[in-house]
Amino acid sequence: MAESAVRVAVAGAKGRTGSVVSQALRTTDGIDLVATLVHDGAGLAEGAFDDLERLAEMAKPEVLVDFTTFPASKRIALQAVALGIRPVIGTSGYTTADLGELREACRRAKIGAVYAPNFSIGAVLMMRFAKAAAPYFDHVEIVETHHTTKKDAPSGTALAAAQLIAAATSLQRPKSAIVKAEGARGADVGGVGIHSLRLPGVVGVHEIRFANDDETVVIAHSTSTRTAFVAGVVRAIRAVRSLDHLTVGLEELQA
């Protein structure tokens, strides 16, 4: 017997990424977009709600895709878990402590959730390649570029990549004897330098530069449109129904 379509709601459906994902889900096989959660309840369209509890009661989604902003995203995700809805979260800004709180909520409720720093398949591959390269180099710097309205820095993807690399190798990052402008050397995450650029007209670009005395390897990924996130979101939606815990990243999902 064929598996029934996954009933999905989208939070942040009016946003840059949420609107693109919502439109794509309407025509994706095996997924039934049953509702959207919006911040402003004025003039609600059919299938749109401004209250998650009412949305859950009326539309009965199994999965809530979240592309809102932090910290509202965390509140929505925890409420979704309490209501028996599996969150798939693409909002950046979560700390290790925030993810720990969400993980514990999932454990208590025996319900799955997915948090991904980046839903682009290319970005996932970039981090996989970076992890493989890390043991062969002593120096790593990451440059990430996003649109001017992005609220957090560094990006969740850059932070996750830095943590992954730092866990895989021992790094050297010599300090500059003279720093003429504060922040010129960027952030330091476990010995990995991170530099955040904010420019108009950019979706997302990440460049990871590995170096030693003899050579340099650059692993880069650029997102041209937000449609690039759709495949990863669909993968997470299909996988989360079989989970009973929080999964961070797309790497371990079976879909």
C-alpha positions in Angstrom: 0.0 0.0 0.0 1.4 3.4 -0.9 2.3 5.7 1.9 -0.1 8.6 2.5 0.9 12.1 1.6 2.6 14.0 4.4 0.4 16.8 5.8 2.6 19.9 6.1 2.2 23.4 7.4 4.7 26.2 6.8 5.5 28.9 9.3 7.0 32.1 7.8 5.2 31.5 4.5 5.3 35.1 3.6 9.1 35.4 4.0 11.8 35.3 1.3 12.5 31.6 1.7 9.2 30.5 3.2 7.2 31.8 0.2 9.4 29.9 -2.2 9.3 26.7 -0.2 5.5 27.0 0.2 4.9 27.4 -3.5 7.2 24.4 -4.3 5.4 22.2 -1.7 2.0 22.8 -3.3 3.2 20.8 -6.4 5.4 18.2 -4.7 4.3 14.6 -5.0 3.6 12.9 -1.6 3.2 16.3 0.2 0.0 18.0 1.1 0.4 21.6 2.1 -2.6 22.0 4.5 -1.9 25.4 6.2 0.4 28.3 6.7 1.3 30.1 9.9 1.7 33.9 9.5 2.7 36.6 11.9 0.1 39.2 11.0 -3.5 37.9 11.3 -5.1 40.8 9.5 -6.9 39.6 6.3 -6.0 36.0 6.7 -6.3 34.0 3.4 -7.9 30.6 3.3 -5.7 28.0 5.0 -3.7 30.7 6.8 -3.6 31.0 10.6 -1.9 33.3 13.1 -2.2 30.8 16.0 -0.4 27.5 16.0 -2.8 25.8 18.4 -5.8 26.7 16.2 -3.8 25.6 13.1 -3.1 22.2 14.7 -6.8 21.7 15.6 -8.2 22.8 12.2 -5.6 21.6 9.7 -4.0 18.6 11.6 -0.5 18.8 10.1 2.1 16.1 10.8 5.1 18.4 10.0 5.7 22.1 10.5 8.3 23.7 8.2 9.7 26.8 9.9 11.4 29.7 8.1 10.5 32.4 10.6 13.1 34.4 12.6 14.8 33.6 15.9 13.8 33.7 18.7 10.2 33.3 17.6 11.2 30.1 15.7 12.3 28.4 19.0 8.9 29.2 20.6 7.1 27.9 17.6 9.2 24.7 17.4 8.7 23.9 21.1 5.0 24.5 20.8 4.8 22.3 17.7 6.5 19.4 19.6 4.1 19.8 22.5 1.2 19.6 20.0 2.6 16.5 18.4 3.8 18.2 15.2 7.3 17.4 13.9 9.3 20.6 13.2 11.6 21.0 10.2 13.6 24.1 11.0 15.6 26.3 8.6 15.8 29.4 10.8 19.3 30.4 11.8 20.3 31.8 15.2 20.0 28.7 17.3 22.7 28.1 19.9 24.0 24.8 21.2 21.8 25.4 24.3 18.7 26.2 22.2 19.2 22.9 20.3 19.7 21.1 23.6 16.4 22.4 24.8 14.7 21.3 21.6 16.4 17.9 21.8 15.1 17.4 25.3 11.6 18.4 24.3 11.7 15.8 21.4 13.0 13.1 23.8 10.1 13.7 26.3 7.5 13.8 23.5 9.1 10.9 21.6 8.7 12.9 18.5 11.2 13.7 15.6 12.5 17.1 14.5 15.1 18.3 12.0 17.2 21.4 12.3 19.5 22.2 9.4 21.9 25.1 9.2 21.4 24.9 5.4 18.9 22.9 3.3 20.9 23.2 0.1 22.3 19.8 -0.9 25.4 21.6 -2.3 26.1 23.2 1.1 25.8 19.8 2.8 28.4 18.4 0.3 30.6 21.4 0.9 30.7 20.6 4.6 31.3 16.9 3.9 34.3 17.8 1.7 35.6 20.2 4.3 35.5 17.5 7.0 37.5 15.2 4.7 40.1 17.9 4.0 40.5 19.1 7.6 43.1 16.6 8.9 45.5 17.6 6.1 45.8 21.3 6.9 46.7 23.4 9.9 45.2 26.7 8.9 41.5 27.4 7.9 39.6 30.6 7.2 35.9 30.8 6.2 34.4 33.8 4.3 30.6 33.9 4.1 28.5 36.4 2.3 24.8 37.0 2.7 22.2 39.7 2.0 22.2 42.9 4.1 19.0 42.0 6.0 20.4 38.7 7.5 20.1 39.2 11.2 22.8 36.8 12.5 26.5 36.6 11.9 28.2 34.4 11.3 25.8 32.3 9.2 24.6 29.0 10.7 26.3 27.2 7.9 29.7 28.9 8.5 29.4 28.2 12.2 28.5 24.6 11.7 31.3 24.1 9.2 33.8 25.7 11.6 32.8 23.4 14.4 32.9 20.4 12.1 36.4 21.2 11.0 37.7 22.1 14.5 36.5 18.7 15.7 38.4 16.9 12.9 41.9 18.4 13.3 44.3 20.5 15.4 44.5 24.0 14.1 46.9 26.9 14.3 45.8 30.5 14.0 48.6 32.9 14.8 47.5 36.2 16.3 48.5 39.5 14.7 50.9 41.6 16.8 49.2 44.8 15.8 45.4 45.0 15.0 44.7 48.4 13.5 40.9 47.9 13.4 38.9 45.8 15.8 37.5 42.7 14.1 39.9 42.8 11.2 40.9 39.1 11.8 37.3 38.0 12.1 35.8 35.6 14.6 37.7 32.6 15.9 35.7 29.3 16.3 37.9 26.5 17.6 40.9 27.9 15.6 38.9 28.5 12.4 38.6 32.1 11.3 35.2 33.3 10.1 34.6 36.5 8.2 31.0 37.7 7.5 30.2 40.0 4.6 26.8 41.5 4.2 26.0 42.9 0.7 22.8 43.6 -1.3 21.8 41.2 -4.1 23.3 38.1 -2.5 21.5 34.9 -1.4 24.4 33.0 0.2 28.1 32.3 -0.6 30.5 30.3 1.5 34.2 29.8 0.9 36.4 27.6 3.1 40.1 28.1 2.6 42.6 25.4 3.8 46.3 26.1 3.7 49.7 24.9 4.7 53.2 26.0 3.7 53.0 24.3 0.3 49.5 24.6 -1.0 46.0 26.0 -0.6 42.6 24.2 -1.1 39.4 26.2 -1.5 36.0 24.6 -1.1 33.2 27.0 -2.1 29.5 27.0 -2.5 27.1 29.6 -3.9 23.3 29.7 -3.7 21.9 31.5 -6.7 18.2 31.2 -5.8 16.2 30.1 -2.7 14.7 27.3 -4.8 18.0 25.5 -4.0 16.7 24.9 -0.5 13.6 23.0 -1.6 15.1 19.6 -2.2 16.6 19.5 1.3 13.4 20.6 2.9 11.5 17.9 1.0 14.1 15.3 2.1 13.6 16.4 5.7 9.8 16.3 5.6 9.8 12.8 4.3 12.4 11.6 6.8 11.1 13.2 9.9 7.9 11.1 10.2 10.1 8.1 11.1 12.3 9.9 13.7 11.8 10.1 17.5 14.6 12.6 18.2 16.1 15.8 17.0 18.5 15.4 14.0 20.8 18.3 13.2 21.8 18.6 9.5 20.7 16.6 6.5 23.6 14.2 6.5 22.1 11.4 8.5 18.6 11.5 7.1 17.2 8.5 5.3 14.6 9.6 2.7 
